[in-house]
Amino acid sequence: MADDPLPPLLEAVLSVGTDLELRTTLQHIVDAAADLTGARYAALGTADPGQDGLIELRTPGTAPRTAVSLTVPIRVQDEEFGTLHLADKGKEPFTAEDEQLLHVLAAQAGIAIGNARLYEAARQRERWIEGAAAVTTALLGEGSAADALTTVAERARLLADASAGVILQPTAEGGMEIVTASTYDDPGDIVGTTIAPGSPVLEQLLGGEPVFVDDSATDPRMTTPVRHRFGPSMMLPLQAGGRLIGTLALPRRRGDRPYTSVERLLAVQFASQAALALVLADAQHSRELLAVFEDRDRIARDLHDLVVQRLFATGLMLESIQRRGGADDVRETLGKAVDELQSTVQEVRTTIFALQQPPADAPTTFRGRVLRETAGAAALLGFAPSAQFTGAVENRVPEQTAGHLLTALRRALATASRRSGVSRIEVRVDATAALPDGREGVRLTVCDDGTADDGGAGTTVTWQAPL
């Protein structure tokens, strides 16, 4: 009849396979075993806690340990998964029928557990693949190298359900240093921690092999001062094309469940994908820089070929007219025009030279350092001081002299910025200057059009030194 209840065993078997989530499936098995046999206590212990991240599930209540009287193994295919324990049936003992029912339930449980494992592995694999794709997309976007490492550490920590995501990179001494960390708390005391050369863990990582640790706090291979905080951990080499970029470490808190074999496999694959993405991001950044350099070179060539040559030709024409003679006011006007053209040519040449230099944050050439100082003063002044260079300033000015000159330039620019009415500042560096005693020298001249200390107009500051 349609309304007849299902036999208890069939109902138990069906309930075991109703869910694909592993922990829920196991709980169904424990509850079904207790219901079928009338036991007041049922527990399922796993043979390998690291396999699925589970230790034991049981029915509510306290177990009468001495009263365990029925035990049945559960196998998944040819593998021993765990053992189902039953106890406390009241005054009646467990019967052969109870044991037979439990064996049938255990067989069905093995099938349900296998299906749940496959489902869980598929879900985990999907999450890790999506995470690796998200990391690749993020790394190939805009951002610095430090941001890229932080992205890898943060995403890996979330995927692995770890306490921290840590990136280590090789040091010049042959060890490894933590360069970035993603944690729930402030990672400041973790960054900068090092692994000394010669560590067994380090040798394994440098060889491109992952390291799996059951308890970081007690494992003798772990030598970092922060190891006491963590328990299970994975240390995965970030390696692509035979190049070791660094190491991704994913420690969990002390007492947390160990990593399963599936989690270890997926984390290793993620690390390989992340390393490749880091290499591709670095290559893309290099290509973008090369494109910028090529564009700057093109602009510099255009300025030189078109602007400078035309200005120079115009200056020659004006000089020719000036030499022909004529009214004094025309001669004076032409003289000013020639001076202005020559000044413009010098400034354009300085701009061309600046375009030909790498756009580094800290210029290493003397000319570049002077231009950096004038550019920095522009933010305070509201306009950019002009800079002119005469002679081989890159080759002739010694480093110590250059340092003193830059100090004098900073002082002069700061003083000029405090004067009223300053709308123009000229900085001139002459590496062909002759000192009063006849020696070759370098001369720095800073001129402005503001009100001088004595009330006059314009101020000139000069600093010079022998070469």
Solvent accessible surface area in square Angstrom, and as a share of the most:
residue,aa,sasa,rsa
1,M,189,0.84
2,A,109,0.85
3,D,129,0.67
4,D,78,0.40
5,P,122,0.76
6,L,89,0.44
7,P,78,0.49
8,P,97,0.61
9,L,49,0.25
10,L,78,0.39
11,E,99,0.44
12,A,9,0.07
13,V,27,0.16
14,L,95,0.47
15,S,40,0.26
16,V,0,0.00
17,G,47,0.45
18,T,100,0.58
19,D,48,0.25
20,L,89,0.44
21,E,61,0.27
22,L,11,0.05
23,R,121,0.44
24,T,48,0.28
25,T,0,0.00
26,L,0,0.00
27,Q,56,0.25
28,H,58,0.26
29,I,0,0.00
30,V,0,0.00
31,D,52,0.27
32,A,7,0.06
33,A,0,0.00
34,A,12,0.10
35,D,118,0.61
36,L,25,0.13
37,T,4,0.02
38,G,44,0.42
39,A,9,0.07
40,R,168,0.61
41,Y,6,0.02
42,A,0,0.00
43,A,1,0.01
44,L,0,0.00
45,G,18,0.18
46,T,21,0.12
47,A,61,0.47
48,D,75,0.39
49,P,55,0.35
50,G,19,0.18
51,Q,46,0.21
52,D,31,0.16
53,G,5,0.05
54,L,9,0.05
55,I,121,0.61
56,E,63,0.28
57,L,11,0.06
58,R,87,0.32
59,T,12,0.07
60,P,124,0.78
61,G,60,0.57
62,T,129,0.75
63,A,12,0.09
64,P,48,0.30
65,R,151,0.55
66,T,140,0.82
67,A,42,0.32
68,V,59,0.34
69,S,74,0.48
70,L,16,0.08
71,T,71,0.41
72,V,1,0.00
73,P,69,0.44
74,I,0,0.00
75,R,124,0.45
76,V,10,0.06
77,Q,172,0.76
78,D,130,0.68
79,E,75,0.33
80,E,87,0.39
81,F,5,0.02
82,G,2,0.02
83,T,30,0.17
84,L,0,0.00
85,H,55,0.25
86,L,0,0.00
87,A,0,0.00
88,D,45,0.24
89,K,46,0.20
90,G,36,0.34
91,K,206,0.87
92,E,117,0.52
93,P,102,0.64
94,F,34,0.14
95,T,69,0.40
96,A,85,0.66
97,E,118,0.53
98,D,10,0.05
99,E,75,0.34
100,Q,121,0.54
101,L,36,0.18
102,L,0,0.00
103,H,86,0.38
104,V,63,0.36
105,L,0,0.00
106,A,6,0.04
107,A,68,0.52
108,Q,51,0.23
109,A,0,0.00
110,G,5,0.05
111,I,105,0.53
112,A,7,0.06
113,I,0,0.00
114,G,16,0.16
115,N,73,0.37
116,A,0,0.00
117,R,38,0.14
118,L,130,0.65
119,Y,85,0.32
120,E,40,0.18
121,A,19,0.15
122,A,54,0.42
123,R,86,0.31
124,Q,21,0.09
125,R,96,0.35
126,E,99,0.45
127,R,99,0.36
128,W,10,0.03
129,I,108,0.55
130,E,103,0.46
131,G,1,0.01
132,A,12,0.09
133,A,58,0.45
134,A,34,0.27
135,V,1,0.01
136,T,27,0.16
137,T,103,0.60
138,A,52,0.40
139,L,11,0.06
140,L,62,0.31
141,G,40,0.38
142,E,183,0.82
143,G,56,0.54
144,S,62,0.40
145,A,82,0.63
146,A,67,0.52
147,D,81,0.42
148,A,15,0.12
149,L,19,0.10
150,T,61,0.35
151,T,43,0.25
152,V,0,0.00
153,A,0,0.00
154,E,66,0.30
155,R,93,0.34
156,A,0,0.00
157,R,16,0.06
158,L,102,0.51
159,L,35,0.17
160,A,2,0.02
161,D,91,0.47
162,A,2,0.02
163,S,14,0.09
164,A,0,0.00
165,G,0,0.00
166,V,6,0.04
167,I,1,0.00
168,L,4,0.02
169,Q,55,0.24
170,P,64,0.40
171,T,36,0.21
172,A,109,0.84
173,E,136,0.61
174,G,38,0.36
175,G,3,0.03
176,M,0,0.00
177,E,61,0.27
178,I,10,0.05
179,V,55,0.32
180,T,18,0.10
181,A,12,0.09
182,S,9,0.06
183,T,29,0.17
184,Y,121,0.46
185,D,112,0.58
186,D,115,0.59
187,P,39,0.25
188,G,49,0.47
189,D,87,0.45
190,I,4,0.02
191,V,64,0.37
192,G,37,0.35
193,T,14,0.08
194,T,72,0.42
195,I,8,0.04
196,A,63,0.49
197,P,77,0.48
198,G,57,0.54
199,S,10,0.07
200,P,78,0.49
201,V,4,0.02
202,L,2,0.01
203,E,110,0.49
204,Q,59,0.26
205,L,0,0.00
206,L,82,0.41
207,G,58,0.56
208,G,23,0.22
209,E,96,0.43
210,P,40,0.25
211,V,1,0.00
212,F,60,0.25
213,V,3,0.02
214,D,102,0.53
215,D,38,0.20
216,S,2,0.01
217,A,24,0.19
218,T,93,0.54
219,D,25,0.13
220,P,123,0.77
221,R,78,0.28
222,M,24,0.11
223,T,75,0.43
224,T,14,0.08
225,P,92,0.58
226,V,17,0.10
227,R,87,0.32
228,H,115,0.51
229,R,92,0.33
230,F,18,0.08
231,G,1,0.01
232,P,8,0.05
233,S,5,0.03
234,M,0,0.00
235,M,7,0.03
236,L,1,0.00
237,P,17,0.10
238,L,0,0.00
239,Q,65,0.29
240,A,16,0.13
241,G,91,0.88
242,G,71,0.68
243,R,128,0.47
244,L,37,0.19
245,I,22,0.11
246,G,0,0.00
247,T,0,0.00
248,L,0,0.00
249,A,10,0.07
250,L,0,0.00
251,P,10,0.06
252,R,5,0.02
253,R,115,0.42
254,R,129,0.47
255,G,81,0.78
256,D,59,0.30
257,R,84,0.31
258,P,38,0.24
259,Y,7,0.03
260,T,8,0.04
261,S,60,0.39
262,V,41,0.24
263,E,11,0.05
264,R,72,0.26
265,L,91,0.45
266,L,3,0.01
267,A,0,0.00
268,V,48,0.27
269,Q,93,0.41
270,F,4,0.02
271,A,2,0.02
272,S,61,0.39
273,Q,70,0.31
274,A,1,0.01
275,A,0,0.00
276,L,83,0.42
277,A,0,0.00
278,L,16,0.08
279,V,41,0.23
280,L,81,0.40
281,A,15,0.12
282,D,77,0.40
283,A,38,0.30
284,Q,44,0.20
285,H,96,0.43
286,S,60,0.38
287,R,145,0.53
288,E,92,0.41
289,L,67,0.33
290,L,101,0.50
291,A,58,0.45
292,V,66,0.38
293,F,67,0.28
294,E,99,0.44
295,D,62,0.32
296,R,51,0.19
297,D,54,0.28
298,R,112,0.41
299,I,64,0.33
300,A,1,0.01
301,R,136,0.50
302,D,59,0.30
303,L,42,0.21
304,H,88,0.39
305,D,73,0.38
306,L,93,0.47
307,V,56,0.32
308,V,6,0.03
309,Q,96,0.43
310,R,168,0.61
311,L,36,0.18
312,F,111,0.46
313,A,49,0.38
314,T,57,0.33
315,G,11,0.10
316,L,90,0.45
317,M,127,0.56
318,L,34,0.17
319,E,45,0.20
320,S,37,0.24
321,I,73,0.37
322,Q,55,0.25
323,R,180,0.66
324,R,190,0.69
325,G,40,0.39
326,G,53,0.51
327,A,59,0.46
328,D,109,0.56
329,D,93,0.48
330,V,76,0.44
331,R,89,0.33
332,E,105,0.47
333,T,88,0.51
334,L,23,0.11
335,G,16,0.15
336,K,133,0.56
337,A,36,0.28
338,V,10,0.06
339,D,93,0.48
340,E,104,0.47
341,L,29,0.14
342,Q,103,0.46
343,S,23,0.15
344,T,46,0.27
345,V,14,0.08
346,Q,40,0.18
347,E,54,0.24
348,V,24,0.14
349,R,117,0.43
350,T,9,0.05
351,T,67,0.39
352,I,13,0.07
353,F,45,0.19
354,A,35,0.27
355,L,35,0.17
356,Q,94,0.42
357,Q,46,0.20
358,P,87,0.55
359,P,67,0.42
360,A,61,0.47
361,D,141,0.73
362,A,62,0.48
363,P,37,0.23
364,T,122,0.71
365,T,47,0.27
366,F,12,0.05
367,R,34,0.12
368,G,10,0.09
369,R,40,0.15
370,V,0,0.00
371,L,33,0.17
372,R,98,0.36
373,E,28,0.13
374,T,6,0.04
375,A,65,0.51
376,G,51,0.49
377,A,16,0.12
378,A,24,0.18
379,A,99,0.77
380,L,135,0.67
381,L,30,0.15
382,G,71,0.69
383,F,52,0.22
384,A,76,0.59
385,P,11,0.07
386,S,17,0.11
387,A,7,0.06
388,Q,29,0.13
389,F,11,0.05
390,T,69,0.40
391,G,36,0.34
392,A,47,0.36
393,V,0,0.00
394,E,59,0.26
395,N,133,0.68
396,R,79,0.29
397,V,14,0.08
398,P,60,0.38
399,E,118,0.53
400,Q,140,0.62
401,T,18,0.11
402,A,2,0.02
403,G,29,0.28
404,H,102,0.45
405,L,0,0.00
406,L,3,0.01
407,T,58,0.34
408,A,11,0.08
409,L,0,0.00
410,R,109,0.40
411,R,149,0.54
412,A,9,0.07
413,L,9,0.05
414,A,39,0.30
415,T,45,0.26
416,A,1,0.01
417,S,32,0.21
418,R,178,0.65
419,R,37,0.13
420,S,75,0.49
421,G,64,0.61
422,V,26,0.15
423,S,77,0.50
424,R,102,0.37
425,I,2,0.01
426,E,37,0.17
427,V,1,0.01
428,R,85,0.31
429,V,1,0.01
430,D,39,0.20
431,A,0,0.00
432,T,78,0.45
433,A,6,0.05
434,A,70,0.54
435,L,14,0.07
436,P,124,0.78
437,D,92,0.48
438,G,61,0.59
439,R,132,0.48
440,E,110,0.49
441,G,0,0.00
442,V,0,0.00
443,R,68,0.25
444,L,4,0.02
445,T,15,0.09
446,V,4,0.03
447,C,26,0.15
448,D,12,0.06
449,D,65,0.34
450,G,2,0.02
451,T,64,0.37
452,A,18,0.14
453,D,139,0.72
454,D,129,0.67
455,G,57,0.54
456,G,34,0.33
457,A,102,0.79
458,G,29,0.28
459,T,26,0.15
460,T,84,0.49
461,V,63,0.36
462,T,74,0.43
463,W,71,0.25
464,Q,67,0.30
465,A,16,0.12
466,P,56,0.35
467,L,64,0.32
